Amino acid sequence: MGETTIRRPATPNPAERARSIAKRGGRAALLPSGETSARIAPLTHHVHPNGTATMLLADEHPLIAASWQAPRGELAAVLELADPTPVRLREPVRGLLWLTGWVRLLDPAEARAEVLSVAEERPDPRLLDTGHGASVLRLESASLVLADSEGTSSVDPAEFQAAAPDPFCLHEDGWLRHLELSHRDVVGLLARHLPEQLRGGHIRPLGLDKYGLRLRVESADGDHDVRLAFSRPVSTTEHLGAELRRLVGCPFLAEQRSA
């Protein structure tokens, strides 16, 4: 007898998923090397497309003084980005991205140029605190590691820079929250695509990308993540809407026509 091949649904590759997490921002924690208990929450942070990261810390933070005293002015550190789920779940983080490298405190001229660069990509009023109670640090990434429901992967910095974030990554959380709060009937209709043993669980929206919709099923025996694949990759909201209506089925299509 021949072997049966199980085809997994297409997914964004690890570099693309890492870029999407970085683009969304998430919650950041800076972990200096050698201080296993230290988790520093920056005032604000931003990961650039090339994999470097900009962070603001209060001038009086001990890490600022440590940076001045470090050899070559650099400290080994890890920046952890946690990608929160769009709705309240038992497990509230759907992905983690770790950027490992060297942190350096920028001088005033470099800091001004850095925050202007960040403001062009992600305006944030806290950037105005630069030089007025806040200092700017830059992390030069040497390696990146991604962990999410698709698996754990090492991402080369060059691959990260070459990849593009998902076209819907900045909108998916709002869309999925709306789906959860206002269209529970639609979420229920998606159950027909789930394995039979999961259909009795609590079905929640987890993620959305150009390849499909991700659901989390919370049940008595644990949490299960399921990907519902689109018939083709999509890049526009029009095509996305058509694929979502296809997944939901005729009742939703009828509702759309009568709206």
C-alpha positions as protocol buffer text, in pm:
chain_id: "A"
residue {
  index: 1
  type: MET
  ca { x: 0 y: 0 z: 0 }
}
residue {
  index: 2
  type: GLY
  ca { x: 121 y: 347 z: -78 }
}
residue {
  index: 3
  type: GLU
  ca { x: 180 y: 606 z: 191 }
}
residue {
  index: 4
  type: THR
  ca { x: -83 y: 872 z: 249 }
}
residue {
  index: 5
  type: THR
  ca { x: 53 y: 1226 z: 227 }
}
residue {
  index: 6
  type: ILE
  ca { x: -114 y: 1482 z: 450 }
}
residue {
  index: 7
  type: ARG
  ca { x: -90 y: 1830 z: 303 }
}
residue {
  index: 8
  type: ARG
  ca { x: -71 y: 2109 z: 556 }
}
residue {
  index: 9
  type: PRO
  ca { x: -237 y: 2441 z: 472 }
}
residue {
  index: 10
  type: ALA
  ca { x: -4 y: 2707 z: 335 }
}
residue {
  index: 11
  type: THR
  ca { x: 119 y: 2960 z: 590 }
}
residue {
  index: 12
  type: PRO
  ca { x: 336 y: 3271 z: 582 }
}
residue {
  index: 13
  type: ASN
  ca { x: 699 y: 3166 z: 618 }
}
residue {
  index: 14
  type: PRO
  ca { x: 879 y: 3229 z: 951 }
}
residue {
  index: 15
  type: ALA
  ca { x: 1043 y: 3552 z: 832 }
}
residue {
  index: 16
  type: GLU
  ca { x: 705 y: 3688 z: 719 }
}
residue {
  index: 17
  type: ARG
  ca { x: 542 y: 3592 z: 1048 }
}
residue {
  index: 18
  type: ALA
  ca { x: 828 y: 3755 z: 1238 }
}
residue {
  index: 19
  type: ARG
  ca { x: 790 y: 4074 z: 1034 }
}
residue {
  index: 20
  type: SER
  ca { x: 416 y: 4079 z: 1108 }
}
residue {
  index: 21
  type: ILE
  ca { x: 476 y: 4051 z: 1485 }
}
residue {
  index: 22
  type: ALA
  ca { x: 737 y: 4326 z: 1466 }
}
residue {
  index: 23
  type: LYS
  ca { x: 504 y: 4547 z: 1260 }
}
residue {
  index: 24
  type: ARG
  ca { x: 222 y: 4509 z: 1513 }
}
residue {
  index: 25
  type: GLY
  ca { x: 457 y: 4603 z: 1796 }
}
residue {
  index: 26
  type: GLY
  ca { x: 315 y: 4391 z: 2075 }
}
residue {
  index: 27
  type: ARG
  ca { x: 448 y: 4401 z: 2430 }
}
residue {
  index: 28
  type: ALA
  ca { x: 824 y: 4436 z: 2471 }
}
residue {
  index: 29
  type: ALA
  ca { x: 1063 y: 4322 z: 2741 }
}
residue {
  index: 30
  type: LEU
  ca { x: 1437 y: 4386 z: 2731 }
}
residue {
  index: 31
  type: LEU
  ca { x: 1645 y: 4115 z: 2898 }
}
residue {
  index: 32
  type: PRO
  ca { x: 2009 y: 4215 z: 2962 }
}
residue {
  index: 33
  type: SER
  ca { x: 2256 y: 3927 z: 2944 }
}
residue {
  index: 34
  type: GLY
  ca { x: 2351 y: 3778 z: 3279 }
}
residue {
  index: 35
  type: GLU
  ca { x: 2046 y: 3915 z: 3461 }
}
residue {
  index: 36
  type: THR
  ca { x: 1799 y: 3629 z: 3431 }
}
residue {
  index: 37
  type: SER
  ca { x: 1542 y: 3794 z: 3659 }
}
residue {
  index: 38
  type: ALA
  ca { x: 1551 y: 4135 z: 3490 }
}
residue {
  index: 39
  type: ARG
  ca { x: 1268 y: 4211 z: 3249 }
}
residue {
  index: 40
  type: ILE
  ca { x: 1277 y: 4576 z: 3150 }
}
residue {
  index: 41
  type: ALA
  ca { x: 967 y: 4728 z: 2990 }
}
residue {
  index: 42
  type: PRO
  ca { x: 1078 y: 5011 z: 2759 }
}
residue {
  index: 43
  type: LEU
  ca { x: 877 y: 5332 z: 2758 }
}
residue {
  index: 44
  type: THR
  ca { x: 825 y: 5262 z: 2389 }
}
residue {
  index: 45
  type: HIS
  ca { x: 991 y: 5043 z: 2128 }
}
residue {
  index: 46
  type: HIS
  ca { x: 1005 y: 4991 z: 1755 }
}
residue {
  index: 47
  type: VAL
  ca { x: 1160 y: 4718 z: 1537 }
}
residue {
  index: 48
  type: HIS
  ca { x: 1283 y: 4848 z: 1203 }
}
residue {
  index: 49
  type: PRO
  ca { x: 1253 y: 4646 z: 878 }
}
residue {
  index: 50
  type: ASN
  ca { x: 1628 y: 4572 z: 893 }
}
residue {
  index: 51
  type: GLY
  ca { x: 1591 y: 4399 z: 1232 }
}
residue {
  index: 52
  type: THR
  ca { x: 1739 y: 4673 z: 1448 }
}
residue {
  index: 53
  type: ALA
  ca { x: 1525 y: 4797 z: 1736 }
}
residue {
  index: 54
  type: THR
  ca { x: 1487 y: 5136 z: 1900 }
}
residue {
  index: 55
  type: MET
  ca { x: 1389 y: 5166 z: 2266 }
}
residue {
  index: 56
  type: LEU
  ca { x: 1332 y: 5450 z: 2510 }
}
residue {
  index: 57
  type: LEU
  ca { x: 1417 y: 5419 z: 2879 }
}
residue {
  index: 58
  type: ALA
  ca { x: 1394 y: 5675 z: 3158 }
}
residue {
  index: 59
  type: ASP
  ca { x: 1724 y: 5857 z: 3210 }
}
residue {
  index: 60
  type: GLU
  ca { x: 1747 y: 5728 z: 3568 }
}
residue {
  index: 61
  type: HIS
  ca { x: 1710 y: 5362 z: 3471 }
}
residue {
  index: 62
  type: PRO
  ca { x: 2014 y: 5159 z: 3589 }
}
residue {
  index: 63
  type: LEU
  ca { x: 2064 y: 5019 z: 3239 }
}
residue {
  index: 64
  type: ILE
  ca { x: 2150 y: 5368 z: 3113 }
}
residue {
  index: 65
  type: ALA
  ca { x: 2441 y: 5397 z: 3357 }
}
residue {
  index: 66
  type: ALA
  ca { x: 2545 y: 5039 z: 3283 }
}
residue {
  index: 67
  type: SER
  ca { x: 2561 y: 5122 z: 2911 }
}
residue {
  index: 68
  type: TRP
  ca { x: 2803 y: 5407 z: 2973 }
}
residue {
  index: 69
  type: GLN
  ca { x: 3029 y: 5175 z: 3176 }
}
residue {
  index: 70
  type: ALA
  ca { x: 3017 y: 4874 z: 2941 }
}
residue {
  index: 71
  type: PRO
  ca { x: 3315 y: 4783 z: 2721 }
}
residue {
  index: 72
  type: ARG
  ca { x: 3276 y: 4964 z: 2386 }
}
residue {
  index: 73
  type: GLY
  ca { x: 2952 y: 5101 z: 2527 }
}
residue {
  index: 74
  type: GLU
  ca { x: 2761 y: 4785 z: 2429 }
}
residue {
  index: 75
  type: LEU
  ca { x: 2562 y: 4534 z: 2633 }
}
residue {
  index: 76
  type: ALA
  ca { x: 2447 y: 4190 z: 2519 }
}
residue {
  index: 77
  type: ALA
  ca { x: 2069 y: 4166 z: 2549 }
}
residue {
  index: 78
  type: VAL
  ca { x: 1753 y: 4006 z: 2416 }
}
residue {
  index: 79
  type: LEU
  ca { x: 1445 y: 4200 z: 2315 }
}
residue {
  index: 80
  type: GLU
  ca { x: 1131 y: 3988 z: 2355 }
}
residue {
  index: 81
  type: LEU
  ca { x: 816 y: 4082 z: 2166 }
}
residue {
  index: 82
  type: ALA
  ca { x: 494 y: 3914 z: 2277 }
}
residue {
  index: 83
  type: ASP
  ca { x: 213 y: 3910 z: 2021 }
}
residue {
  index: 84
  type: PRO
  ca { x: -115 y: 3920 z: 2221 }
}
residue {
  index: 85
  type: THR
  ca { x: -428 y: 3743 z: 2103 }
}
residue {
  index: 86
  type: PRO
  ca { x: -693 y: 3975 z: 1955 }
}
residue {
  index: 87
  type: VAL
  ca { x: -957 y: 3857 z: 2205 }
}
residue {
  index: 88
  type: ARG
  ca { x: -933 y: 3748 z: 2569 }
}
residue {
  index: 89
  type: LEU
  ca { x: -823 y: 3383 z: 2576 }
}
residue {
  index: 90
  type: ARG
  ca { x: -697 y: 3142 z: 2839 }
}
residue {
  index: 91
  type: GLU
  ca { x: -355 y: 3164 z: 2675 }
}
residue {
  index: 92
  type: PRO
  ca { x: -330 y: 3535 z: 2585 }
}
residue {
  index: 93
  type: VAL
  ca { x: -11 y: 3525 z: 2373 }
}
residue {
  index: 94
  type: ARG
  ca { x: -17 y: 3380 z: 2022 }
}
residue {
  index: 95
  type: GLY
  ca { x: 347 y: 3435 z: 1931 }
}
residue {
  index: 96
  type: LEU
  ca { x: 687 y: 3539 z: 2065 }
}
residue {
  index: 97
  type: LEU
  ca { x: 977 y: 3697 z: 1879 }
}
residue {
  index: 98
  type: TRP
  ca { x: 1321 y: 3718 z: 2038 }
}
residue {
  index: 99
  type: LEU
  ca { x: 1588 y: 3952 z: 1894 }
}
residue {
  index: 100
  type: THR
  ca { x: 1934 y: 3883 z: 2035 }
}
residue {
  index: 101
  type: GLY
  ca { x: 2216 y: 4128 z: 1988 }
}
residue {
  index: 102
  type: TRP
  ca { x: 2397 y: 4428 z: 2132 }
}
residue {
  index: 103
  type: VAL
  ca { x: 2237 y: 4732 z: 2292 }
}
residue {
  index: 104
  type: ARG
  ca { x: 2404 y: 5073 z: 2270 }
}
residue {
  index: 105
  type: LEU
  ca { x: 2305 y: 5406 z: 2420 }
}
residue {
  index: 106
  type: LEU
  ca { x: 2284 y: 5673 z: 2150 }
}
residue {
  index: 107
  type: ASP
  ca { x: 2437 y: 6018 z: 2193 }
}
residue {
  index: 108
  type: PRO
  ca { x: 2202 y: 6319 z: 2166 }
}
residue {
  index: 109
  type: ALA
  ca { x: 2256 y: 6376 z: 1792 }
}
residue {
  index: 110
  type: GLU
  ca { x: 2210 y: 6007 z: 1710 }
}
residue {
  index: 111
  type: ALA
  ca { x: 1905 y: 5990 z: 1938 }
}
residue {
  index: 112
  type: ARG
  ca { x: 1732 y: 6278 z: 1761 }
}
residue {
  index: 113
  type: ALA
  ca { x: 1791 y: 6118 z: 1421 }
}
residue {
  index: 114
  type: GLU
  ca { x: 1673 y: 5781 z: 1552 }
}
residue {
  index: 115
  type: VAL
  ca { x: 1342 y: 5906 z: 1693 }
}
residue {
  index: 116
  type: LEU
  ca { x: 1271 y: 6101 z: 1374 }
}
residue {
  index: 117
  type: SER
  ca { x: 1321 y: 5777 z: 1180 }
}
residue {
  index: 118
  type: VAL
  ca { x: 1085 y: 5592 z: 1417 }
}
residue {
  index: 119
  type: ALA
  ca { x: 824 y: 5871 z: 1400 }
}
residue {
  index: 120
  type: GLU
  ca { x: 804 y: 5831 z: 1022 }
}
residue {
  index: 121
  type: GLU
  ca { x: 704 y: 5465 z: 1063 }
}
residue {
  index: 122
  type: ARG
  ca { x: 519 y: 5469 z: 1397 }
}
residue {
  index: 123
  type: PRO
  ca { x: 430 y: 5811 z: 1541 }
}
residue {
  index: 124
  type: ASP
  ca { x: 421 y: 5803 z: 1920 }
}
residue {
  index: 125
  type: PRO
  ca { x: 397 y: 6105 z: 2154 }
}
residue {
  index: 126
  type: ARG
  ca { x: 638 y: 5939 z: 2396 }
}
residue {
  index: 127
  type: LEU
  ca { x: 915 y: 5996 z: 2142 }
}
residue {
  index: 128
  type: LEU
  ca { x: 896 y: 6364 z: 2237 }
}
residue {
  index: 129
  type: ASP
  ca { x: 1044 y: 6272 z: 2577 }
}
residue {
  index: 130
  type: THR
  ca { x: 1380 y: 6208 z: 2410 }
}
residue {
  index: 131
  type: GLY
  ca { x: 1631 y: 6441 z: 2574 }
}
residue {
  index: 132
  type: HIS
  ca { x: 1368 y: 6542 z: 2830 }
}
residue {
  index: 133
  type: GLY
  ca { x: 1381 y: 6256 z: 3076 }
}
residue {
  index: 134
  type: ALA
  ca { x: 1421 y: 5965 z: 2832 }
}
residue {
  index: 135
  type: SER
  ca { x: 1725 y: 5814 z: 2661 }
}
residue {
  index: 136
  type: VAL
  ca { x: 1737 y: 5621 z: 2336 }
}
residue {
  index: 137
  type: LEU
  ca { x: 1897 y: 5278 z: 2292 }
}
residue {
  index: 138
  type: ARG
  ca { x: 1946 y: 5079 z: 1975 }
}
residue {
  index: 139
  type: LEU
  ca { x: 1962 y: 4700 z: 1954 }
}
residue {
  index: 140
  type: GLU
  ca { x: 2165 y: 4559 z: 1664 }
}
residue {
  index: 141
  type: SER
  ca { x: 2021 y: 4212 z: 1608 }
}
residue {
  index: 142
  type: ALA
  ca { x: 2257 y: 3921 z: 1549 }
}
residue {
  index: 143
  type: SER
  ca { x: 1987 y: 3652 z: 1552 }
}
residue {
  index: 144
  type: LEU
  ca { x: 1609 y: 3619 z: 1571 }
}
residue {
  index: 145
  type: VAL
  ca { x: 1391 y: 3333 z: 1696 }
}
residue {
  index: 146
  type: LEU
  ca { x: 1017 y: 3301 z: 1641 }
}
residue {
  index: 147
  type: ALA
  ca { x: 778 y: 3080 z: 1837 }
}
residue {
  index: 148
  type: ASP
  ca { x: 410 y: 3057 z: 1751 }
}
residue {
  index: 149
  type: SER
  ca { x: 141 y: 2799 z: 1682 }
}
residue {
  index: 150
  type: GLU
  ca { x: 315 y: 2704 z: 1356 }
}
residue {
  index: 151
  type: GLY
  ca { x: 636 y: 2608 z: 1541 }
}
residue {
  index: 152
  type: THR
  ca { x: 969 y: 2749 z: 1655 }
}
residue {
  index: 153
  type: SER
  ca { x: 1209 y: 2881 z: 1391 }
}
residue {
  index: 154
  type: SER
  ca { x: 1538 y: 3066 z: 1370 }
}
residue {
  index: 155
  type: VAL
  ca { x: 1518 y: 3364 z: 1135 }
}
residue {
  index: 156
  type: ASP
  ca { x: 1829 y: 3502 z: 972 }
}
residue {
  index: 157
  type: PRO
  ca { x: 1845 y: 3884 z: 994 }
}
residue {
  index: 158
  type: ALA
  ca { x: 1888 y: 3902 z: 616 }
}
residue {
  index: 159
  type: GLU
  ca { x: 1574 y: 3689 z: 567 }
}
residue {
  index: 160
  type: PHE
  ca { x: 1386 y: 3912 z: 810 }
}
residue {
  index: 161
  type: GLN
  ca { x: 1483 y: 4223 z: 614 }
}
residue {
  index: 162
  type: ALA
  ca { x: 1391 y: 4066 z: 279 }
}
residue {
  index: 163
  type: ALA
  ca { x: 1049 y: 3948 z: 399 }
}
residue {
  index: 164
  type: ALA
  ca { x: 730 y: 4153 z: 398 }
}
residue {
  index: 165
  type: PRO
  ca { x: 476 y: 4163 z: 681 }
}
residue {
  index: 166
  type: ASP
  ca { x: 134 y: 4023 z: 605 }
}
residue {
  index: 167
  type: PRO
  ca { x: -86 y: 4278 z: 422 }
}
residue {
  index: 168
  type: PHE
  ca { x: -355 y: 4251 z: 691 }
}
residue {
  index: 169
  type: CYS
  ca { x: -134 y: 4243 z: 1001 }
}
residue {
  index: 170
  type: LEU
  ca { x: -228 y: 4593 z: 1124 }
}
residue {
  index: 171
  type: HIS
  ca { x: -602 y: 4537 z: 1076 }
}
residue {
  index: 172
  type: GLU
  ca { x: -662 y: 4175 z: 1173 }
}
residue {
  index: 173
  type: ASP
  ca { x: -696 y: 4234 z: 1548 }
}
residue {
  index: 174
  type: GLY
  ca { x: -973 y: 4489 z: 1507 }
}
residue {
  index: 175
  type: TRP
  ca { x: -1153 y: 4274 z: 1250 }
}
residue {
  index: 176
  type: LEU
  ca { x: -1132 y: 3964 z: 1469 }
}
residue {
  index: 177
  type: ARG
  ca { x: -1252 y: 4149 z: 1779 }
}
residue {
  index: 178
  type: HIS
  ca { x: -1551 y: 4269 z: 1579 }
}
residue {
  index: 179
  type: LEU
  ca { x: -1615 y: 3913 z: 1465 }
}
residue {
  index: 180
  type: GLU
  ca { x: -1598 y: 3788 z: 1825 }
}
residue {
  index: 181
  type: LEU
  ca { x: -1820 y: 4057 z: 1974 }
}
residue {
  index: 182
  type: SER
  ca { x: -2075 y: 4120 z: 1701 }
}
residue {
  index: 183
  type: HIS
  ca { x: -2093 y: 3805 z: 1490 }
}
residue {
  index: 184
  type: ARG
  ca { x: -2079 y: 3503 z: 1720 }
}
residue {
  index: 185
  type: ASP
  ca { x: -2326 y: 3335 z: 1484 }
}
residue {
  index: 186
  type: VAL
  ca { x: -2072 y: 3362 z: 1205 }
}
residue {
  index: 187
  type: VAL
  ca { x: -1801 y: 3211 z: 1426 }
}
residue {
  index: 188
  type: GLY
  ca { x: -2037 y: 2923 z: 1497 }
}
residue {
  index: 189
  type: LEU
  ca { x: -2084 y: 2857 z: 1125 }
}
residue {
  index: 190
  type: LEU
  ca { x: -1709 y: 2804 z: 1091 }
}
residue {
  index: 191
  type: ALA
  ca { x: -1736 y: 2495 z: 1313 }
}
residue {
  index: 192
  type: ARG
  ca { x: -1831 y: 2285 z: 1010 }
}
residue {
  index: 193
  type: HIS
  ca { x: -1467 y: 2304 z: 895 }
}
residue {
  index: 194
  type: LEU
  ca { x: -1331 y: 2169 z: 1225 }
}
residue {
  index: 195
  type: PRO
  ca { x: -1252 y: 1807 z: 1307 }
}
residue {
  index: 196
  type: GLU
  ca { x: -1562 y: 1652 z: 1462 }
}
residue {
  index: 197
  type: GLN
  ca { x: -1398 y: 1606 z: 1803 }
}
residue {
  index: 198
  type: LEU
  ca { x: -1337 y: 1982 z: 1832 }
}
residue {
  index: 199
  type: ARG
  ca { x: -1682 y: 2110 z: 1735 }
}
residue {
  index: 200
  type: GLY
  ca { x: -1811 y: 2106 z: 2089 }
}
residue {
  index: 201
  type: GLY
  ca { x: -1542 y: 2342 z: 2217 }
}
residue {
  index: 202
  type: HIS
  ca { x: -1550 y: 2719 z: 2253 }
}
residue {
  index: 203
  type: ILE
  ca { x: -1444 y: 2851 z: 1911 }
}
residue {
  index: 204
  type: ARG
  ca { x: -1255 y: 3182 z: 1915 }
}
residue {
  index: 205
  type: PRO
  ca { x: -1091 y: 3389 z: 1639 }
}
residue {
  index: 206
  type: LEU
  ca { x: -712 y: 3382 z: 1673 }
}
residue {
  index: 207
  type: GLY
  ca { x: -548 y: 3516 z: 1357 }
}
residue {
  index: 208
  type: LEU
  ca { x: -590 y: 3618 z: 998 }
}
residue {
  index: 209
  type: ASP
  ca { x: -340 y: 3636 z: 714 }
}
residue {
  index: 210
  type: LYS
  ca { x: -328 y: 3617 z: 337 }
}
residue {
  index: 211
  type: TYR
  ca { x: -345 y: 3235 z: 346 }
}
residue {
  index: 212
  type: GLY
  ca { x: -634 y: 3181 z: 583 }
}
residue {
  index: 213
  type: LEU
  ca { x: -815 y: 3224 z: 912 }
}
residue {
  index: 214
  type: ARG
  ca { x: -690 y: 3078 z: 1239 }
}
residue {
  index: 215
  type: LEU
  ca { x: -921 y: 2967 z: 1517 }
}
residue {
  index: 216
  type: ARG
  ca { x: -852 y: 2856 z: 1871 }
}
residue {
  index: 217
  type: VAL
  ca { x: -1082 y: 2595 z: 2019 }
}
residue {
  index: 218
  type: GLU
  ca { x: -1085 y: 2605 z: 2399 }
}
residue {
  index: 219
  type: SER
  ca { x: -1207 y: 2272 z: 2534 }
}
residue {
  index: 220
  type: ALA
  ca { x: -1192 y: 2068 z: 2852 }
}
residue {
  index: 221
  type: ASP
  ca { x: -884 y: 1878 z: 2729 }
}
residue {
  index: 222
  type: GLY
  ca { x: -687 y: 2190 z: 2635 }
}
residue {
  index: 223
  type: ASP
  ca { x: -652 y: 2446 z: 2359 }
}
residue {
  index: 224
  type: HIS
  ca { x: -632 y: 2356 z: 1991 }
}
residue {
  index: 225
  type: ASP
  ca { x: -533 y: 2591 z: 1707 }
}
residue {
  index: 226
  type: VAL
  ca { x: -680 y: 2522 z: 1364 }
}
residue {
  index: 227
  type: ARG
  ca { x: -608 y: 2695 z: 1034 }
}
residue {
  index: 228
  type: LEU
  ca { x: -889 y: 2729 z: 778 }
}
residue {
  index: 229
  type: ALA
  ca { x: -718 y: 2777 z: 443 }
}
residue {
  index: 230
  type: PHE
  ca { x: -836 y: 3014 z: 173 }
}
residue {
  index: 231
  type: SER
  ca { x: -870 y: 2878 z: -179 }
}
residue {
  index: 232
  type: ARG
  ca { x: -589 y: 3114 z: -285 }
}
residue {
  index: 233
  type: PRO
  ca { x: -362 y: 3373 z: -121 }
}
residue {
  index: 234
  type: VAL
  ca { x: -530 y: 3714 z: -100 }
}
residue {
  index: 235
  type: SER
  ca { x: -388 y: 4064 z: -86 }
}
residue {
  index: 236
  type: THR
  ca { x: -693 y: 4293 z: -101 }
}
residue {
  index: 237
  type: THR
  ca { x: -988 y: 4338 z: 132 }
}
residue {
  index: 238
  type: GLU
  ca { x: -1224 y: 4256 z: -156 }
}
residue {
  index: 239
  type: HIS
  ca { x: -1066 y: 3915 z: -214 }
}
residue {
  index: 240
  type: LEU
  ca { x: -1038 y: 3861 z: 161 }
}
residue {
  index: 241
  type: GLY
  ca { x: -1410 y: 3922 z: 204 }
}
residue {
  index: 242
  type: ALA
  ca { x: -1492 y: 3675 z: -72 }
}
residue {
  index: 243
  type: GLU
  ca { x: -1276 y: 3405 z: 89 }
}
residue {
  index: 244
  type: LEU
  ca { x: -1429 y: 3463 z: 433 }
}
residue {
  index: 245
  type: ARG
  ca { x: -1780 y: 3437 z: 288 }
}
residue {
  index: 246
  type: ARG
  ca { x: -1679 y: 3113 z: 117 }
}
residue {
  index: 247
  type: LEU
  ca { x: -1561 y: 2970 z: 449 }
}
residue {
  index: 248
  type: VAL
  ca { x: -1876 y: 3074 z: 632 }
}
residue {
  index: 249
  type: GLY
  ca { x: -2113 y: 2950 z: 365 }
}
residue {
  index: 250
  type: CYS
  ca { x: -2449 y: 3040 z: 214 }
}
residue {
  index: 251
  type: PRO
  ca { x: -2629 y: 3177 z: 524 }
}
residue {
  index: 252
  type: PHE
  ca { x: -2379 y: 3461 z: 556 }
}
residue {
  index: 253
  type: LEU
  ca { x: -2388 y: 3524 z: 182 }
}
residue {
  index: 254
  type: ALA
  ca { x: -2767 y: 3557 z: 200 }
}
residue {
  index: 255
  type: GLU
  ca { x: -2734 y: 3800 z: 489 }
}
residue {
  index: 256
  type: GLN
  ca { x: -2486 y: 4010 z: 291 }
}
residue {
  index: 257
  type: ARG
  ca { x: -2719 y: 4027 z: -9 }
}
residue {
  index: 258
  type: SER
  ca { x: -3011 y: 4142 z: 203 }
}
residue {
  index: 259
  type: ALA
  ca { x: -2810 y: 4406 z: 392 }
}
